[in-house]
Amino acid sequence: MILDGRHLKPVTVSSTGERTLHFVLTEGRKRQIRRMCDLVGLTIVSLTRIRIGQVGPLGELRRGQWRYLQQDEHF
């Protein structure tokens, strides 16, 4: 797939429910998931980041909440 004239690195997409997809990206361009879905005719109702690099699960943090990284975490 091409965005902004550049090829995207491979993305793993799996279905986790009737209306839910799980994306694994190795790079993240601006609004990449939203734009990829738009190109194939999918509408995004909600988007939740669950991990950044090796840091996760992020689902334990509420919107606006943060935490310090552990010594073994990096991204």
TARASUL-V942415 format. One record per pair of residues at least 24 apart in sequence whose C-alpha atoms are under 7 Angstrom apart, sorted by the first residue. I is the first residue (numbers start at 1). J is the second residue. D is the distance in Angstrom with one decimal. If there is no record, write none. Layout:
i->I j->J d->D
i->I j->J d->D
This chain:
none
